[in-house]
Amino acid sequence: MKDEIKFAEWLAENHYVLDNIQNGLHWWKNEYGFENSGFLYMKFKKENMKDTIVESVINQFKERSSVGINKYGVTLDRTDLTRLEWLNHAQQESMDFCLYLEKLKQYEK
């Protein structure tokens, strides 16, 4: 029942209205054309499919952004750094990353 409600909401969001029923198929239309329920349901499922790994990384980026904002009071939208200063920050972060990798490699020896 929940999926049916989500599907109905998705149809409305995409401006689909029932046009007609032929041979047991429900045909929907919007400004782009006509599609049957089966095709639209597959499209709905595909559009609402989530990649848990990507979602996890996105959430970690959001959490890291919040920590940075709370700690430094600025975002990456700041304009007070030169290109060279940004490059230095990136280089320092990359060097830290290399150190972390080396530490992890020590566990494998």
N, C-alpha and C positions, 0 to 999 in steps of 0.2 A: 504494500500500500504506500509506503514511504517513497519508493522509487517512482511510482505512478504520479504522486504529487510533485516530485522533483521534475519528472518529465513534463508534466502539464505546465509547471512554472517555466521550464526551459522553452517550451513551445511558445508561450506568451512573450517571454523575453526576446525571442527571435521573430516575433510578429507573425507566427503561423496561425492561420485560421482554417477550420475545416471547410473544404470546398465541396467535396462530394464523396459518396461511397459507391464504388463500382466493384461488382463481383466479390464483395466482402472486404475489399481494401479501402481503407480510409485515406483519402487524398487531401493533403494540406497544402496551402499556398502562402507565400509571403511575397515581398517585392522582387525576389530573385527567381521565383518559379514554383513548380509543383513537386511534391515528393510524397511517397506513401509512408504510413506509420512505421513500417519495418525499417526502411532506410533511415528515417529520422531517429528512431530509437537507437540504431547502431551508431549514428553520428553523435547523439546525445551521450551514449556510453563512452565513446572514444574521447569526446571533449572533456568529460568529467573524470577520465582516468587520471590517477595520480601516480607519479613515480616517487616512491617513498624515499629514495636516496636523494633525489633533487629537493624534495620538500624538506628533508632533514638539513641539507646544506643551506637552503634559503633561511630556515629558522635560525641556524647558527649565525649566519650573516646578520640577521636582524638583532639577535641577542648581542653580538659583538658591537654592532652599531650603537645600541643602547648603552652598553658599558662605556664605550668611547665618549659618547655625548655626556654621560653622567660624570666621567672622570675628567675630561678635558673641556667640556662646555662648548665644543665645536663639532662640526661634521666635515666630511670630505668636500663639501661645497664651499669651504672657506677659500678666501682669495688672498690671504696675507702671506702665502709662501710663494717663492719663485719656483720655476721649473727645476732648477738645480737643487733646491731644498726638498722638493718632492722626490727627485731622483735619489738624494741622500737617504731619505726615509725608506724608500723602497729597497735600496742597497742594504741598509742596516737590518731591515726585516728579513731580507734574503739571507744575510749572513747568520742571523739567529736560526733561520730554518735549516741551514747547513749544519749548524751545531747540534740541533735537535736530531737530525738524521744520523749524525755521527754517534751521538749518545745511544740511539736505538740500535745502531749496528753493533755497538759494544755488547749488547745483550745477546747477540747472535753468535758471538765468538766462543 
